[in-house]
Every structure is written in structure tokens, then in C-alpha cells.
């Protein structure tokens, strides 16, 4: 299992910053960097959104257990970004987290 964690990911959380015009913009800050992970593509499907074709790729990302990860965070891997969809602590053993994520296009 440890040998499968041969990739490095960054875990990012959104933060709001003032746009100096009375509004806010969302920026991303690194919560954890260079986290050992395994990354597996598990499905891909085509969608038609606003008359344009788009491919949604879903991945499973496994990391060692860490508390505090939220579903509104994202993962950066190899210059690509993945929105977290679900976080699974297998059997609530606090050993591994399986994160299901959609790649941003």
C-alpha cells in the first residue's frame, strides 16, 4: 500500500479576498504540499453544456489519513486541478482517505 503512494499532490482551500470594489474573489491557498498520494482515473464521460461538449474525468486519490479535509477544497496534481466530491475514511479506521474528485476543465 505504501508503495502505491508514488505521486505528490497539493491540497488547497478556497479563501475570499477583497476585490477593492466592494466584492470578493475566491483565491486558493495551499493547506498541504507535496503530500504522497496514489492517483487513479476511474471514469470519464462526455457532457453537453451550453451547446459545447465537455469531458468530465473522475479520479480516486488515496492519501494517508489526515483530519480536516473539506469537500469544498481541491487537489492540485501535475499542473491539473481536481474538485473534491467525496472523502471516504474506509471503515472509519483513520488509516487512509480515498478522495473522489472531478478534474476541472
Helices and strands as residue ranges (DSSP letters): G 2-4, E 7-18, E 24-49, E 52-64, E 74-77, E 80-88, G 90-92, E 96-103
